[in-house]
Amino acid sequence: MATASAGFALSGYLAEALTLSPTVTQGPYYPLADDIPLDKDNDLVQLNDSLTLAGGIVTYVTGRVLDSNGSPVKNALVELWHADREGDYLYSAGAGRNSACDSNFAGFGQFLTGSSGAFRFRTIKAGLYRGRTRHLHWGVTLPGRTTRTTTQTFWDEVAYDLNGTRWDTQNSNDNVFSTVSNAAQRASVLLAYEAVPGTATGEVQATWDYVSGFTPSEPTYPNGGSLVVAGTAIGGLTAGSVRYQLTVPAYVGYTYEIYGNPTLSDLDWKALPFSLAPAAVVDRHKHTATSEGTLTFYVDSKAERGFYKVAFRVPGANTGTP
């Protein structure tokens, strides 16, 4: 892991000096497997197909994953998790998600970058809890690496609680922000949020690039199997409904996830839940193969252009556990 105090200034992107993103603690609240929602796409505001959105100020973060030369990194897994408006996390040591967390808030999302290295998340302004200022947790797993590297981003503002009272912990005395000793790195994770033009609901946005000190190494899928596949329409679980069948070659120990995209834009790929049987309820968002041959997945979400991306993680790679 790169140390938070590395502080190397690197050139290459638009002739600007790049600063490596600091690596800080993952923290205790990365969700356990049974906490992570079935709908783990990059929209944390709307969970599944619910018409009720998460409470809080809708917040967009858009950026890119770059290597130390400023080149975009394709197939980088970007994970985001944070507290809800009231300061409660999805994480629970017991069965299922934390009941105190906003039931309409996903609490966790992920995005797989395309050739531009770009990512985008819609979430809400993170809440405050004792001992911390306002922050987002990020995990980035570069292709060729088996573990995520974690960092946190902060709000460039004075923190006030929901009652308008100045919060005891600000960026200056936050026990994570203060561990980033390099001034350029501290500045790189202190984000200025601006109003989204044309919205009347107070939505805000920020841009942030994650710059990695690691060299990405795109793994080659065994035997060159194609993992961008067309979905074959079949009958759904209810009369008149449709679901889509996808089949790929499978290898023991590889973990598979499915992404759909209505436009084929780099920013429109979304992680999709699926089932492993045509008449089964959609019940998972990843699957690790236990035998070789073929794997067939069934999704309810239509890809408007007809194609889905089946992403893979090599054996032993980050499969979404703390």
Stockholm file with secondary structure:
# STOCKHOLM 1.0

chainA/1-322         MATASAGFALSGYLAEALTLSPTVTQGPYYPLADDIPLDKDNDLVQLNDSLTLAGGIVTYVTGRVLDSNGSPVKNALVELWHADREGDYLYSAGAGRNSACDSNFAGFGQFLTGSSGAFRFRTIKAGLYRGRTRHLHWGVTLPGRTTRTTTQTFWDEVAYDLNGTRWDTQNSNDNVFSTVSNAAQRASVLLAYEAVPGTATGEVQATWDYVSGFTPSEPTYPNGGSLVVAGTAIGGLTAGSVRYQLTVPAYVGYTYEIYGNPTLSDLDWKALPFSLAPAAVVDRHKHTATSEGTLTFYVDSKAERGFYKVAFRVPGANTGTP
#=GR chainA/1-322 SS CCCTTCCCEEEEETTEEEECCCCCCCCTTSCCTTTSCSCCSSBSSSCTTCSSCCSSCEEEEEEEEECTTSCBCTTCEEEEECCCTTSCCSCCSSSSSCTTSCTTCCCEEEEECCTTCEEEEEEECCCCCTTCCSEEEEEEECTTCSSCEEEEEEESSCCBCTTSCBCSCCGGGCTTGGGCCCHHHHHHTEECCEECTTCSSCCEEEECCEECSSCCCCCCCGGGCCCEEECEEEECSSTTCEEEEEEEEECTTCEEEEEECSSCCTTCCEEECBBSSTTSCCCBSCEECSSSEEEEEEESSCCTTSEEEEEEECTTSCCSCC
#=GC SS_cons         CCCTTCCCEEEEETTEEEECCCCCCCCTTSCCTTTSCSCCSSBSSSCTTCSSCCSSCEEEEEEEEECTTSCBCTTCEEEEECCCTTSCCSCCSSSSSCTTSCTTCCCEEEEECCTTCEEEEEEECCCCCTTCCSEEEEEEECTTCSSCEEEEEEESSCCBCTTSCBCSCCGGGCTTGGGCCCHHHHHHTEECCEECTTCSSCCEEEECCEECSSCCCCCCCGGGCCCEEECEEEECSSTTCEEEEEEEEECTTCEEEEEECSSCCTTCCEEECBBSSTTSCCCBSCEECSSSEEEEEEESSCCTTSEEEEEEECTTSCCSCC
//
